[in-house]
């Protein structure tokens, strides 16, 4: 049995989130929660909340002990990009891309 949690349109670039999600793949939910709690990276807080949501979904489904389930898959896909203009010298402009991401976390027994 599996439990899933999904966060869409998170205002953080997928590259930064993947750096954190690669650390928790394959760990049990309890170990992953502990390691995310003490990581200094900013996406760790977001992934921590998603993992807690997946554990809560497992409890609600009445799956076997949610804390002992392991993180089977974590997908971090790119969401829409907001484009902003920044004025530069001699009348030119640069494009600033504000990236977003869709994060999917799946727990398995």
GROMACS elastic network, one bead per residue, 0.5 to 0.9 nm:
[ bonds ]
;  ai    aj funct       b0    kb
    1    58     6  0.89570   500
    1    63     6  0.68210   500
    1    64     6  0.84675   500
    1   107     6  0.86191   500
    1   108     6  0.61881   500
    1   109     6  0.63486   500
    2    58     6  0.74876   500
    2    63     6  0.79418   500
    2    69     6  0.87398   500
    2    72     6  0.89534   500
    2   106     6  0.67932   500
    2   107     6  0.54974   500
    2   109     6  0.67895   500
    3    54     6  0.58778   500
    3    55     6  0.73755   500
    3    56     6  0.88806   500
    3    57     6  0.61638   500
    3    58     6  0.52719   500
    3    61     6  0.81282   500
    3    63     6  0.83265   500
    3    66     6  0.89750   500
    3   105     6  0.84114   500
    3   106     6  0.57492   500
    3   107     6  0.50921   500
    3   108     6  0.66113   500
    4    51     6  0.89445   500
    4    53     6  0.83379   500
    4    54     6  0.53487   500
    4    55     6  0.85048   500
    4    57     6  0.71475   500
    4    58     6  0.80357   500
    4   104     6  0.73003   500
    4   105     6  0.57639   500
    4   107     6  0.62683   500
    4   108     6  0.89454   500
    5    50     6  0.61352   500
    5    51     6  0.72780   500
    5    52     6  0.88327   500
    5    53     6  0.61189   500
    5    55     6  0.86369   500
    5    57     6  0.76064   500
    5   103     6  0.83725   500
    5   104     6  0.59569   500
    5   105     6  0.53741   500
    5   106     6  0.66196   500
    5   107     6  0.87097   500
    6    50     6  0.70558   500
    6    53     6  0.87210   500
    6    54     6  0.84194   500
    6   102     6  0.75183   500
    6   103     6  0.58109   500
    6   105     6  0.63935   500
    6   106     6  0.87648   500
    7    10     6  0.67491   500
    7    50     6  0.70769   500
    7   101     6  0.83617   500
    7   102     6  0.57498   500
    7   103     6  0.51007   500
    7   104     6  0.64160   500
    7   105     6  0.87381   500
    8    79     6  0.76219   500
    8   100     6  0.84594   500
    8   101     6  0.65671   500
    8   103     6  0.62825   500
    8   104     6  0.83462   500
    9    12     6  0.85357   500
    9    78     6  0.87565   500
    9    79     6  0.60131   500
    9    80     6  0.75180   500
    9   100     6  0.55303   500
    9   101     6  0.54347   500
    9   102     6  0.56313   500
    9   103     6  0.84920   500
   10    13     6  0.81944   500
   10    46     6  0.85020   500
   10    79     6  0.80585   500
   10    99     6  0.87868   500
   10   100     6  0.53520   500
   10   101     6  0.51995   500
   10   102     6  0.63606   500
   10   103     6  0.78317   500
   11    79     6  0.89460   500
   11    98     6  0.77769   500
   11    99     6  0.65903   500
   11   101     6  0.66726   500
   12    15     6  0.85703   500
   12    16     6  0.72406   500
   12    17     6  0.73631   500
   12    43     6  0.75822   500
   12    98     6  0.80218   500
   12    99     6  0.61867   500
   12   100     6  0.51316   500
   12   101     6  0.63247   500
   13    16     6  0.56389   500
   13    17     6  0.67120   500
   13    18     6  0.89807   500
   13    78     6  0.75783   500
   13    79     6  0.87983   500
   13    98     6  0.77432   500
   13    99     6  0.50161   500
   13   100     6  0.53307   500
   13   101     6  0.60377   500
   14    17     6  0.50723   500
   14    18     6  0.60700   500
   14    19     6  0.87325   500
   14    76     6  0.60257   500
   14    77     6  0.64481   500
   14    78     6  0.58724   500
   14    79     6  0.83843   500
   14    99     6  0.76478   500
   14   100     6  0.68711   500
   14   101     6  0.52774   500
   14   102     6  0.78927   500
   14   103     6  0.84825   500
   15    18     6  0.52820   500
   15    19     6  0.66189   500
   15    76     6  0.84249   500
   15    78     6  0.89043   500
   16    19     6  0.54200   500
   16    20     6  0.71638   500
   16    41     6  0.86527   500
   16    42     6  0.85648   500
   16    43     6  0.68451   500
   17    20     6  0.54043   500
   17    21     6  0.62652   500
   17    22     6  0.87056   500
   17    42     6  0.86645   500
   17    43     6  0.54685   500
   17    44     6  0.77640   500
   17    46     6  0.86747   500
   17    47     6  0.79281   500
   17    76     6  0.71529   500
   17   101     6  0.83582   500
   17   103     6  0.84782   500
   18    22     6  0.59221   500
   18    23     6  0.86945   500
   18    43     6  0.88745   500
   18    74     6  0.88063   500
   18    75     6  0.83912   500
   18    76     6  0.64440   500
   19    22     6  0.57376   500
   19    23     6  0.71826   500
   19    43     6  0.86643   500
   20    23     6  0.54973   500
   20    24     6  0.72333   500
   20    36     6  0.81993   500
   20    39     6  0.85314   500
   20    41     6  0.75939   500
   20    43     6  0.67711   500
   20    44     6  0.62341   500
   20    47     6  0.78753   500
   21    24     6  0.54679   500
   21    25     6  0.65043   500
   21    43     6  0.88850   500
   21    44     6  0.82689   500
   21    47     6  0.73871   500
   21    74     6  0.66755   500
   21    75     6  0.84589   500
   21    76     6  0.82993   500
   22    25     6  0.56062   500
   22    74     6  0.81546   500
   23    26     6  0.86891   500
   23    27     6  0.85469   500
   23    32     6  0.84150   500
   23    35     6  0.87068   500
   23    36     6  0.89207   500
   24    27     6  0.55653   500
   24    28     6  0.83394   500
   24    29     6  0.86907   500
   24    31     6  0.83618   500
   24    32     6  0.54782   500
   24    33     6  0.87370   500
   24    35     6  0.79259   500
   24    36     6  0.80639   500
   24    71     6  0.70442   500
   24    74     6  0.88115   500
   25    28     6  0.86732   500
   25    32     6  0.83432   500
   25    70     6  0.81682   500
   25    71     6  0.55257   500
   25    72     6  0.64912   500
   25    73     6  0.66644   500
   25    74     6  0.69965   500
   26    32     6  0.89402   500
   26    70     6  0.60017   500
   26    71     6  0.51753   500
   26    72     6  0.58016   500
   26    73     6  0.79197   500
   27    30     6  0.81584   500
   27    31     6  0.62680   500
   27    32     6  0.58704   500
   27    69     6  0.85582   500
   27    70     6  0.54338   500
   27    71     6  0.57365   500
   27    72     6  0.82238   500
   28    31     6  0.53580   500
   28    32     6  0.60847   500
   28    33     6  0.86074   500
   28    67     6  0.70248   500
   28    68     6  0.56423   500
   28    69     6  0.54838   500
   28    71     6  0.60629   500
   28   107     6  0.87061   500
   29    32     6  0.50791   500
   29    33     6  0.60841   500
   29    34     6  0.86781   500
   29    51     6  0.74505   500
   29    52     6  0.85981   500
   29    55     6  0.74798   500
   29    66     6  0.72449   500
   29    67     6  0.51855   500
   29    68     6  0.60870   500
   29    69     6  0.56453   500
   29    70     6  0.53318   500
   29    71     6  0.62512   500
   29   107     6  0.77136   500
   30    33     6  0.52291   500
   30    34     6  0.63948   500
   30    35     6  0.87894   500
   30    66     6  0.84645   500
   30    68     6  0.65486   500
   30    69     6  0.81178   500
   30    70     6  0.84752   500
   31    34     6  0.51915   500
   31    35     6  0.62096   500
   31    36     6  0.85823   500
   31    67     6  0.84847   500
   31    68     6  0.88324   500
   32    35     6  0.51637   500
   32    36     6  0.60157   500
   32    37     6  0.84654   500
   32    48     6  0.83158   500
   32    51     6  0.82425   500
   32    70     6  0.86184   500
   32    71     6  0.80063   500
   33    36     6  0.52062   500
   33    37     6  0.60889   500
   33    38     6  0.89859   500
   33    48     6  0.62893   500
   33    51     6  0.72122   500
   33    52     6  0.76764   500
   34    37     6  0.51634   500
   34    38     6  0.68343   500
   35    38     6  0.56013   500
   35    39     6  0.63744   500
   36    39     6  0.52292   500
   36    40     6  0.85957   500
   36    41     6  0.89646   500
   36    44     6  0.54994   500
   36    45     6  0.72053   500
   36    47     6  0.76028   500
   36    48     6  0.59148   500
   37    40     6  0.85729   500
   37    44     6  0.73277   500
   37    45     6  0.73618   500
   37    48     6  0.70242   500
   38    41     6  0.89853   500
   38    44     6  0.84940   500
   39    42     6  0.82977   500
   39    44     6  0.62864   500
   39    45     6  0.85509   500
   40    43     6  0.89050   500
   40    44     6  0.73951   500
   41    44     6  0.55814   500
   41    45     6  0.79475   500
   42    45     6  0.61081   500
   42    46     6  0.76216   500
   43    46     6  0.51872   500
   43    47     6  0.62493   500
   43    48     6  0.84661   500
   44    47     6  0.51630   500
   44    48     6  0.58797   500
   44    49     6  0.86421   500
   45    48     6  0.50286   500
   45    49     6  0.63972   500
   45    50     6  0.88390   500
   46    49     6  0.53243   500
   46    50     6  0.64736   500
   46    51     6  0.87856   500
   47    50     6  0.50217   500
   47    51     6  0.60878   500
   47    52     6  0.85518   500
   47   103     6  0.82648   500
   47   105     6  0.86752   500
   48    51     6  0.51597   500
   48    52     6  0.61991   500
   48    53     6  0.86276   500
   49    52     6  0.50837   500
   49    53     6  0.61923   500
   49    54     6  0.87372   500
   50    54     6  0.62857   500
   50    55     6  0.87138   500
   50   103     6  0.83398   500
   50   104     6  0.82687   500
   50   105     6  0.71617   500
   51    54     6  0.50505   500
   51    55     6  0.62609   500
   51    56     6  0.86138   500
   51    71     6  0.86847   500
   51   105     6  0.69788   500
   51   106     6  0.87069   500
   51   107     6  0.86248   500
   52    55     6  0.50743   500
   52    56     6  0.61753   500
   52    57     6  0.86122   500
   53    56     6  0.50056   500
   53    57     6  0.61433   500
   53    58     6  0.86424   500
   54    58     6  0.62607   500
   54    59     6  0.87296   500
   54    66     6  0.87343   500
   54   105     6  0.72211   500
   54   106     6  0.72611   500
   54   107     6  0.69792   500
   55    58     6  0.50538   500
   55    59     6  0.63323   500
   55    60     6  0.87150   500
   55    66     6  0.55505   500
   55    67     6  0.70388   500
   55    69     6  0.84310   500
   55   107     6  0.78667   500
   56    59     6  0.50335   500
   56    60     6  0.62113   500
   56    61     6  0.86558   500
   56    66     6  0.78734   500
   57    60     6  0.50791   500
   57    61     6  0.62156   500
   57    62     6  0.85863   500
   57    63     6  0.89852   500
   57    66     6  0.88511   500
   58    61     6  0.51037   500
   58    62     6  0.61589   500
   58    63     6  0.54855   500
   58    64     6  0.79623   500
   58    65     6  0.82803   500
   58    66     6  0.58171   500
   58    69     6  0.89868   500
   58   107     6  0.82704   500
   59    63     6  0.62147   500
   59    64     6  0.81234   500
   59    65     6  0.77272   500
   59    66     6  0.62369   500
   60    63     6  0.78020   500
   62    65     6  0.83443   500
   62    66     6  0.86756   500
   63    66     6  0.68402   500
   63   109     6  0.83940   500
   64    67     6  0.88572   500
   64    68     6  0.80973   500
   64    69     6  0.78074   500
   64   109     6  0.72702   500
   65    68     6  0.56441   500
   65    69     6  0.68209   500
   65   109     6  0.85468   500
   66    69     6  0.52500   500
   66    70     6  0.86096   500
   66   107     6  0.85533   500
   66   109     6  0.82531   500
   67    70     6  0.81324   500
   68   109     6  0.74932   500
   69    72     6  0.87628   500
   69   107     6  0.61077   500
   69   108     6  0.55191   500
   70   106     6  0.86125   500
   70   107     6  0.55035   500
   70   108     6  0.55225   500
   70   109     6  0.62988   500
   71    74     6  0.74686   500
   71   105     6  0.73666   500
   71   106     6  0.61252   500
   71   108     6  0.65061   500
   71   109     6  0.89503   500
   72   105     6  0.79468   500
   72   106     6  0.57239   500
   72   107     6  0.53473   500
   72   108     6  0.57926   500
   72   109     6  0.87752   500
   73   104     6  0.80014   500
   73   105     6  0.60124   500
   73   106     6  0.51962   500
   73   107     6  0.71547   500
   73   108     6  0.87425   500
   74   103     6  0.72694   500
   74   104     6  0.56339   500
   74   106     6  0.63213   500
   74   107     6  0.89848   500
   75   102     6  0.79036   500
   75   103     6  0.57294   500
   75   104     6  0.50296   500
   75   105     6  0.65393   500
   75   106     6  0.87142   500
   76   101     6  0.65719   500
   76   102     6  0.57385   500
   76   104     6  0.65254   500
   76   105     6  0.87863   500
   77   100     6  0.88299   500
   77   101     6  0.56348   500
   77   102     6  0.51333   500
   77   103     6  0.64986   500
   77   104     6  0.84717   500
   78    81     6  0.83073   500
   78    99     6  0.75322   500
   78   100     6  0.62006   500
   78   102     6  0.60944   500
   78   103     6  0.87725   500
   79    99     6  0.70445   500
   79   102     6  0.57657   500
   80    98     6  0.87951   500
   80    99     6  0.67111   500
   80   100     6  0.59473   500
   80   101     6  0.75593   500
   81    97     6  0.62029   500
   81    98     6  0.56376   500
   81   100     6  0.61523   500
   81   101     6  0.89929   500
   82    96     6  0.81825   500
   82    97     6  0.58428   500
   82    98     6  0.50043   500
   82    99     6  0.64485   500
   82   100     6  0.81609   500
   83    95     6  0.64300   500
   83    96     6  0.57614   500
   83    98     6  0.62934   500
   83    99     6  0.86394   500
   84    94     6  0.83353   500
   84    95     6  0.57188   500
   84    96     6  0.50173   500
   84    97     6  0.64598   500
   84    98     6  0.76637   500
   85    93     6  0.62206   500
   85    94     6  0.57023   500
   85    96     6  0.59594   500
   85    97     6  0.88211   500
   86    92     6  0.87260   500
   86    93     6  0.54843   500
   86    94     6  0.51812   500
   86    95     6  0.63210   500
   86    96     6  0.68594   500
   87    91     6  0.70869   500
   87    92     6  0.62315   500
   87    94     6  0.64767   500
   88    91     6  0.63407   500
   88    92     6  0.51415   500
   88    93     6  0.50891   500
   88    94     6  0.67128   500
   89    92     6  0.59180   500
   89    93     6  0.78893   500
   90    93     6  0.89794   500
